[in-house]
Amino acid sequence: MQCLDTGRTTWHITFGTYGTRLHGSERPTVDKQHNRLGTPFLPADAARQRQAHKRMSFTARRFTQLQRLFIEQQIGPICERGGLDYRICAAETDHVHLLCDIIPEIHGEKVRRLVKRWLGQALSEQWPLVRGERWWAVGGSNKAVRDGAYLNNAYRYILNQRATVPGSGTSRLA
């Protein structure tokens, strides 16, 4: 059972890979004009999805199982580098979840930007990108965790998405 740290703010941070969740697709998205807590997701719209796809500069980025494992190994040291208290993370094929504690003066959005930058640098050292390509989609989600019920639900949710089987050190099948 996870408990909130009264001296820090716990954040559930999520960010996706480039081109994998386009506006208009069947998968839920929120655009900048409607990005407020409680706002409904955008409806599916094939024409909007086609337009978003046409604007892409390169193919969508999906992680291999090896890259997912690499990300999960890198996040702890990245959190330490940034002065964050790491709780758990999961790397899926098209997005990353991170649960961490931060001093109250820092917002989760700043942490999300730093983690994406540092994690992208680590990925690029192992798997160099072609000039102009990038790992991440613009934006992401940062939700301050204010109660124990949300904290424990988020923790279990992230645990169940990990590329590594908890406690075994072995890899889940992608």
Secondary structure per residue as TSV (DSSP state, phi and psi in degrees):
chain	resnum	aa	ss	phi	psi
A	1	M	-	360.0	129.0
A	2	Q	-	-88.7	144.5
A	3	C	-	-123.4	145.8
A	4	L	-	-70.1	145.3
A	5	D	-	-92.3	115.1
A	6	T	T	-68.1	-18.6
A	7	G	T	-93.1	-3.5
A	8	R	S	-137.4	164.2
A	9	T	E	-103.2	129.4
A	10	T	E	-87.7	134.6
A	11	W	E	-124.1	137.6
A	12	H	E	-103.1	108.8
A	13	I	E	-111.9	132.2
A	14	T	E	-133.7	138.1
A	15	F	E	-147.8	148.3
A	16	G	E	-109.7	167.4
A	17	T	B	-84.5	158.6
A	18	Y	T	-58.8	127.7
A	19	G	T	75.4	9.4
A	20	T	S	-97.7	-11.0
A	21	R	S	-137.3	82.6
A	22	L	-	-85.6	144.7
A	23	H	T	-58.8	136.6
A	24	G	T	99.1	-14.7
A	25	S	S	-74.1	172.6
A	26	E	S	-69.2	-25.4
A	27	R	S	-75.2	140.9
A	28	P	-	-62.7	136.7
A	29	T	-	-140.2	162.2
A	30	V	-	-133.5	132.5
A	31	D	-	-94.5	171.2
A	32	K	G	-59.8	-33.4
A	33	Q	G	-72.3	-18.0
A	34	H	G	-123.0	21.3
A	35	N	-	-88.4	70.7
A	36	R	S	-130.8	143.2
A	37	L	T	-53.1	129.8
A	38	G	T	90.9	-9.3
A	39	T	-	-72.3	135.3
A	40	P	-	-64.1	154.2
A	41	F	-	-66.9	159.2
A	42	L	-	-68.5	143.7
A	43	P	-	-73.8	156.2
A	44	A	-	-62.5	138.5
A	45	D	-	-153.5	99.5
A	46	A	H	-58.3	-37.7
A	47	A	H	-65.7	-42.8
A	48	R	H	-65.0	-38.6
A	49	Q	H	-64.6	-42.0
A	50	R	H	-61.5	-42.2
A	51	Q	H	-63.3	-41.9
A	52	A	H	-63.6	-40.0
A	53	H	H	-65.2	-39.5
A	54	K	H	-63.5	-29.7
A	55	R	T	-80.2	-8.6
A	56	M	-	-67.8	140.2
A	57	S	S	-88.2	-19.9
A	58	F	S	-158.7	175.9
A	59	T	-	-68.4	157.3
A	60	A	-	-60.7	147.8
A	61	R	-	-100.8	119.7
A	62	R	-	-125.2	138.8
A	63	F	-	-83.6	141.4
A	64	T	-	-78.7	170.1
A	65	Q	H	-60.8	-41.0
A	66	L	H	-62.5	-40.8
A	67	Q	H	-67.5	-37.8
A	68	R	H	-61.6	-45.5
A	69	L	H	-62.9	-41.4
A	70	F	H	-59.3	-46.7
A	71	I	H	-59.0	-47.2
A	72	E	H	-63.7	-28.7
A	73	Q	H	-78.2	-29.2
A	74	Q	H	-83.8	-27.8
A	75	I	H	-61.9	-41.2
A	76	G	H	-56.8	-54.2
A	77	P	H	-61.9	-33.3
A	78	I	H	-65.2	-42.3
A	79	C	H	-62.1	-43.3
A	80	E	H	-59.9	-44.6
A	81	R	H	-56.4	-38.1
A	82	G	T	-90.3	3.0
A	83	G	T	75.2	26.1
A	84	L	-	-100.9	148.2
A	85	D	E	-93.3	108.7
A	86	Y	E	-72.9	134.8
A	87	R	E	-108.4	-58.2
A	88	I	E	-166.1	155.0
A	89	C	E	-144.8	162.1
A	90	A	E	-142.4	135.7
A	91	A	E	-109.5	116.3
A	92	E	-	-94.4	-179.2
A	93	T	S	-67.2	-24.7
A	94	D	S	-131.9	8.4
A	95	H	E	-164.3	165.8
A	96	V	E	-129.0	137.0
A	97	H	E	-110.9	139.6
A	98	L	E	-137.0	134.6
A	99	L	E	-119.3	119.0
A	100	C	E	-149.1	163.1
A	101	D	E	-109.7	139.4
A	102	I	E	-135.6	151.1
A	103	I	-	-60.0	144.2
A	104	P	T	-58.6	-24.2
A	105	E	T	-73.4	-12.9
A	106	I	S	-107.5	133.0
A	107	H	-	-87.1	149.2
A	108	G	H	-58.9	-27.4
A	109	E	H	-62.9	-41.9
A	110	K	H	-64.0	-41.5
A	111	V	H	-63.8	-43.4
A	112	R	H	-58.0	-44.9
A	113	R	H	-62.4	-43.7
A	114	L	H	-65.7	-45.7
A	115	V	H	-62.2	-42.7
A	116	K	H	-61.0	-43.4
A	117	R	H	-63.2	-52.1
A	118	W	H	-67.4	-39.1
A	119	L	H	-68.3	-39.5
A	120	G	H	-61.1	-39.6
A	121	Q	H	-63.2	-43.6
A	122	A	H	-64.4	-43.0
A	123	L	H	-61.3	-43.7
A	124	S	H	-67.2	-26.3
A	125	E	H	-66.7	-35.0
A	126	Q	H	-88.1	-38.6
A	127	W	S	-131.6	81.5
A	128	P	-	-57.1	140.3
A	129	L	-	-92.9	155.8
A	130	V	-	-69.5	144.2
A	131	R	T	-49.4	130.3
A	132	G	T	93.9	-17.9
A	133	E	-	-79.7	161.1
A	134	R	-	-145.0	161.6
A	135	W	S	-81.8	-37.6
A	136	W	B	-111.3	148.7
A	137	A	-	-71.8	160.2
A	138	V	S	-70.3	140.7
A	139	G	-	80.9	-153.0
A	140	G	-	147.3	-163.2
A	141	S	E	-127.8	138.8
A	142	N	E	-133.8	114.3
A	143	K	E	-120.5	120.6
A	144	A	E	-69.7	132.8
A	145	V	E	-93.6	116.7
A	146	R	-	-107.0	-10.4
A	147	D	S	-143.5	156.7
A	148	G	H	-62.9	-34.2
A	149	A	H	-64.0	-47.0
A	150	Y	H	-63.3	-43.6
A	151	L	H	-55.8	-48.2
A	152	N	H	-70.1	-36.8
A	153	N	H	-64.9	-44.6
A	154	A	H	-64.1	-42.1
A	155	Y	H	-60.0	-49.0
A	156	R	H	-62.7	-42.4
A	157	Y	H	-58.8	-47.3
A	158	I	H	-67.3	-43.0
A	159	L	H	-55.1	-42.4
A	160	N	H	-73.1	-12.2
A	161	Q	H	-99.8	-6.7
A	162	R	-	-60.2	146.3
A	163	A	S	-72.4	-24.1
A	164	T	B	-99.9	132.4
A	165	V	-	-67.8	125.6
A	166	P	T	-54.1	130.4
A	167	G	T	78.7	-8.7
A	168	S	T	-105.5	-24.4
A	169	G	-	74.1	2.0
A	170	T	-	-97.8	158.8
A	171	S	B	-86.8	140.9
A	172	R	-	-80.5	155.2
A	173	L	-	-73.8	139.5
A	174	A	-	-68.1	360.0
